[in-house]
Amino acid sequence: MTTPRYAPDLVPGTVTLVGGGPGDPGLLTLAGYQAVCQADVILYDRLAPQEILEEAPGAERIPVGKAPQGRYVAQERINELLVEHARAGRRVVRLKGGDSFVFGRGGEEWQACAAAGVPVRVIPGVTSSVAGPELAGIPLTHRHMVQGFTVVSGHVAPGDSRSVLDWGQLASCGTTLVILMGVAHIHQIAADLIGGGLAPSTPVAVVRRASLPGQSVITTELAKVADEMAAAGVRPPAIVVVGEVAGLDLEHTSAAARRLSDH
């Protein structure tokens, strides 16, 4: 029986950017899986589904993740490695968590390869900004409740000269707010959102280890989220969802429905 191909064969001398999904290797796309299996060298992040690396036993594996207050590989060096290995005629896969183009610096890596004359392919991944809340039973949109969602990075603190976000404007945008990389600055983020007009009682959900064993959710209010995250010892990565949908309890609703159906 012939194995179906969901992605073209990788070509020597090229780079393929693969979004690895939110963490569970089962949520890697078929095309992403097949690219990993064909790779000669894989540069991978710490949030990528590393179990999948076992499917490429002959590939050179290079960890290039950026751990908070830990090991750090500069983006410039990552770009250099991609180009060096591709120019050596190798089939290079850059395996990331989530999606390469959602706070994954995939665009920067594409530009670096293009400037060096290295062809690039992109295989999209399931972004954790959507998958994390969804796996926790939180729909980012819900009819008659909210008509959109906004995904932002909280990596840079509000008020920092490097920040280009207007948190006051975000508070009034009328969409669900999904904050990635915001653990360290959640106190100031919450204060600025309240200062921008969001009610202190606005529902908030914090999703940890989305899609992985030990996934957990803290449900609270905007005015309390920083204290509750600190009390629970929340560390990155975690996804913070702000808005009315964060107050929906679909998991418990489903459990109650199952109990009723058993009688």
C-alpha positions in Angstrom: 0.0 0.0 0.0 1.4 3.4 -1.0 1.5 6.0 1.8 -0.4 9.1 0.7 1.6 12.3 0.3 0.2 15.4 1.9 3.3 17.5 1.2 5.8 17.5 -1.7 9.1 15.8 -1.1 11.6 18.1 0.5 14.3 19.4 -1.9 18.0 19.5 -0.8 19.2 23.0 -0.3 15.9 24.3 1.0 14.3 25.4 4.3 10.8 24.3 5.4 9.2 26.2 8.2 6.9 23.8 10.1 4.4 24.9 12.7 4.3 22.1 15.3 0.9 23.0 16.9 0.2 23.6 20.6 2.2 20.7 22.0 0.5 17.4 21.6 2.2 15.6 18.7 -1.1 14.4 17.4 -2.0 18.0 16.6 0.9 18.3 14.1 -0.4 18.4 10.6 0.2 15.5 8.2 2.2 17.7 6.0 4.3 18.8 8.9 4.9 15.2 10.0 6.0 14.2 6.6 8.4 17.1 6.3 10.0 16.1 9.6 10.4 12.6 8.5 12.3 13.7 5.4 14.6 16.2 7.1 18.4 16.0 7.1 18.6 18.6 9.9 15.9 19.9 12.3 16.2 23.1 14.2 13.6 23.0 16.9 12.1 25.1 19.7 11.4 23.9 23.2 7.7 24.3 22.7 7.7 22.1 19.5 6.3 18.5 19.9 9.7 16.9 20.5 8.4 13.4 20.5 8.0 13.7 16.7 11.8 14.1 16.3 12.0 10.3 16.9 10.4 9.9 13.4 13.6 11.3 11.9 16.3 9.2 13.5 18.9 10.1 10.9 18.4 13.8 11.1 20.8 16.1 12.9 18.8 17.8 15.7 19.7 21.3 16.8 17.8 22.9 19.8 17.4 26.6 19.3 14.7 27.4 21.8 14.5 30.5 24.0 13.7 29.6 27.6 12.7 32.5 29.9 15.8 33.4 32.1 17.5 30.3 30.6 19.2 29.0 27.5 19.0 31.5 24.6 20.0 31.2 21.0 19.9 34.6 19.2 17.6 34.9 16.3 20.5 36.1 14.1 22.3 32.8 14.9 19.2 30.7 14.0 19.0 32.5 10.7 22.7 31.8 10.0 22.2 28.1 10.8 19.3 27.8 8.5 21.3 29.3 5.6 24.5 27.4 6.4 22.8 24.0 6.4 20.7 24.7 3.3 23.8 25.9 1.4 25.4 22.6 2.3 22.7 20.9 0.3 20.7 19.6 3.2 16.9 19.4 3.6 16.3 21.8 6.6 13.2 21.8 8.7 12.6 24.6 11.2 10.2 23.1 13.7 8.3 25.5 16.0 5.5 25.4 18.5 2.2 26.7 17.3 2.3 28.5 13.9 5.5 29.9 12.5 3.8 33.2 11.6 2.1 33.9 14.9 4.8 35.3 17.2 7.1 32.6 15.8 9.5 34.8 13.9 8.8 32.8 10.8 8.7 35.9 8.7 12.2 37.0 9.8 13.6 33.5 9.0 11.9 33.6 5.6 13.5 37.0 4.9 16.9 35.9 6.0 16.8 32.8 3.8 15.4 34.8 0.8 18.2 37.3 1.2 20.7 34.5 1.0 19.0 32.9 -2.0 17.7 29.9 -0.1 14.2 28.7 -1.2 11.6 28.5 1.7 8.4 26.6 2.1 5.9 27.1 4.9 3.7 24.4 6.4 1.2 26.1 8.7 0.6 24.9 12.3 -2.3 24.9 14.7 -1.8 28.1 16.6 -1.9 27.8 20.4 -3.8 31.2 20.6 -6.9 29.4 19.3 -6.2 25.8 20.2 -5.4 26.4 23.9 -8.6 28.2 24.7 -10.6 25.7 22.6 -9.1 22.7 24.4 -10.1 24.4 27.6 -13.7 24.7 26.5 -13.5 28.4 25.6 -14.8 29.5 22.2 -13.1 32.8 21.2 -16.2 33.8 19.3 -19.8 33.0 20.3 -23.0 34.1 18.6 -24.8 37.0 20.3 -21.8 37.4 22.7 -18.7 38.4 20.7 -17.9 38.7 17.0 -14.2 38.5 16.9 -10.9 38.0 18.8 -7.7 39.9 19.1 -4.3 38.1 19.7 -1.5 40.1 21.2 1.9 39.5 22.8 2.4 40.5 26.4 6.2 39.9 26.2 6.9 43.6 26.5 5.4 45.4 29.4 2.8 48.2 29.0 4.6 51.5 29.0 7.9 50.1 27.9 9.4 52.1 25.1 9.5 49.0 22.9 5.8 48.4 23.2 3.6 49.5 20.3 0.3 48.3 21.9 -2.3 50.6 23.2 -3.9 48.6 26.0 -6.5 51.2 26.5 -7.7 50.8 22.9 -7.6 47.1 23.3 -9.9 47.4 26.3 -12.5 49.1 24.1 -12.2 46.9 21.0 -15.2 44.7 21.9 -13.5 41.5 21.0 -12.2 38.6 23.0 -8.6 39.3 24.0 -6.0 36.5 23.8 -2.7 37.3 25.5 0.4 35.2 24.7 3.7 35.5 26.6 2.0 37.8 29.2 2.8 36.0 32.5 5.5 38.3 33.7 3.6 41.5 33.0 0.0 40.4 33.8 -0.4 42.8 36.8 0.3 45.9 34.7 -1.6 44.5 31.7 -4.7 44.0 33.8 -4.4 47.4 35.4 -4.1 49.1 32.0 -7.1 47.1 30.6 -9.2 48.2 33.6 -7.9 51.8 33.2 -9.0 51.6 29.6 -12.6 50.8 30.6 -12.9 47.0 31.0 -14.9 46.1 34.1 -12.8 44.7 37.0 -15.2 41.8 37.0 -14.6 40.9 33.3 -14.1 37.1 33.1 -10.5 35.8 32.6 -9.3 32.3 31.9 -5.6 31.2 32.2 -4.8 28.1 30.3 -1.6 26.1 31.2 0.0 23.2 29.3 -2.6 23.4 26.6 -3.1 20.0 24.8 -0.5 18.3 27.1 -0.9 16.0 30.2 -1.6 18.2 33.2 -3.5 20.9 31.2 -5.2 23.2 33.7 -7.4 26.3 33.7 -7.7 29.1 36.2 -11.0 31.0 35.8 -11.1 34.3 37.6 -11.8 38.1 37.1 -9.6 40.7 35.5 -9.0 42.5 38.9 -7.9 39.2 40.5 -6.0 37.5 37.7 -2.5 38.7 38.7 -2.9 37.6 42.3 -4.4 34.3 41.4 -1.7 33.5 38.9 0.9 34.3 41.4 -0.8 32.2 44.1 -1.0 29.2 41.6 2.7 29.6 40.6 1.8 30.1 36.9 4.9 30.1 34.8 5.3 30.5 31.0 3.9 29.3 28.7 0.3 30.2 29.6 -2.5 31.7 27.6 -4.7 34.4 29.1 -8.2 34.9 27.7 -10.0 38.1 28.6 -13.7 38.5 27.8 -17.2 37.2 28.4 -16.4 33.9 26.7 -13.9 33.1 29.4 -16.8 32.8 31.8 -18.4 30.0 29.7 -18.1 26.6 31.3 -18.5 24.3 28.4 -16.6 21.4 30.0 -18.9 21.4 33.0 -21.9 21.8 30.7 -20.8 18.8 28.7 -20.2 16.8 31.9 -23.7 17.7 33.2 -25.2 16.6 29.9 -23.4 13.3 30.0 -24.7 12.7 33.6 -28.2 13.4 32.5 -28.0 11.1 29.5 -26.8 8.3 31.9 -30.2 8.4 33.7 
